[in-house]
């Protein structure tokens, strides 16, 4: 894995949990800010209770839920043991979209409206497949610096029902199923590039600037190619929508610090140049500027 980067003080605390029983939110809870091992993760957490994947499969067959969900310097990931039918089982490795891509998708979801959201889902899944095709060689090359014979697995895009406390949009991501056989070990149930792809979603400044497909403008362009109505602000570049139910008719971004206000201070200052009042302290520019949707092609 790439070397761990400096923490973002504004980022949520990184955490992960392992659940091993239905309707039991408790279980192993790890705060990664306090974790001592750099490589701590789902495999280590699983192995603490289940020496091998086969042991975990037996627990699932007995009605338990074996699942790890968390994030480590990236978007949310999930590893869980599944029964795939005919007595077979697999470890699912899933990476959920996050960062700017998640914001663009959420705004596009509102833009599509109820009539277009079903069509939008197919477009999102197709765009995610294309994005993975573009990003996978980059991640593979990173790993080959230390593992020359490594070949990254191909992930498949997927969607799940909206979360109960989410914004109403389905949850999108990529996943891979690792078959579990009699001799499978935990280390064989995690693809490194799939794991690292969560970091491409984290929008860390400058870390993936060399990958055009991960930049907001290119992400929006890719989504529009698949019929997803992605819109960015012409000035600040943030994802925007004017169809959010609380801000109907106003271009707004899913950022509590900006919301309906464009955060591009250079553009704001250039467009609101004027003499300061002789008396008092408030100029008209204190109202800020609204977002302006960029022209799409």
Steps between C-alpha positions, in 0.01 A plus 500: 500500500616858445666663793255646748447871453460787739159510666240750391385678813158558344454137404281274715675269741593180323330195640403147416276239650454127470153362551453130554130470574180630339348803672807532719666839435756427769807287447859588435541878469836638398596870495764521231636828639623297796595183312869414528531267201517670161356193327208444740181432312218254437716192456666549835163569661344190345797282595467596865182293514516278191842344426405432136229615258349151518442554873322827421287327236387244759395787726298657217339165425398487866322835464769747605593813309872540435569847368761776527407857406731798534739745340873564520604823326237444234137431423299236682590137435327176587622144533244231576459126472216393269334175404480498120282192448549125450708488815755750368617809686706811433649802670358816349740793475307821432610862461236772511524827311597801708656843483422725203354214297238431765411871508469514121277193500278639774449828313432310177249283686304810596538646150355186343178525701268209571432439132866459409652333805440144382675573171775680690590185695595310186708795380684524832586130499629520145707811580647333809612206287678741266656686793632178648649408162689831501616488864593133532827526297611793717447303820657191347813697406534630856494149642736361237771725639527250786326197342611485133280198418179653640186523286205697632160334508212638294221636718132521410282802570191447715221686675313441824187648649529845664615503859231568765668824610651589164400763243263267314741409220595135446846400619745437215840336489720221364540149631681172455412150625785282622392131492562309822640149464623247759854643496423872456681732740391851596783664307350363179171680556620859458621648175746780570397724211135463596592601854702797378224616265319634807781754529434630148155601625632693799585820306833544678662820368756436225525125565328391177524823302694307236191290421272711277201267541488573875473877464153655547472633145589163348275312743207722404579460130516120532167488681333721239625265228287235668192718532559611859415874539817603686539878547794696645514864603668712230697694762589278795469165321286337769218259408167686504128439458201733489250224579571424862163500681620755756658729239270473199611733222828590672833349399641336812787265580504220764750688715371644827765774494403621151148384424348760264808728517779470247829453679725641228625812677708620203197500272289658772745781558543562126125520440420707807768766479375827646586775742466421867237701689627809680280429798427155630687177437282293266542507122262342252746217434426364849198330340734289289416355159278210395632201310486515119459170313773442247402436141497129425604336177 
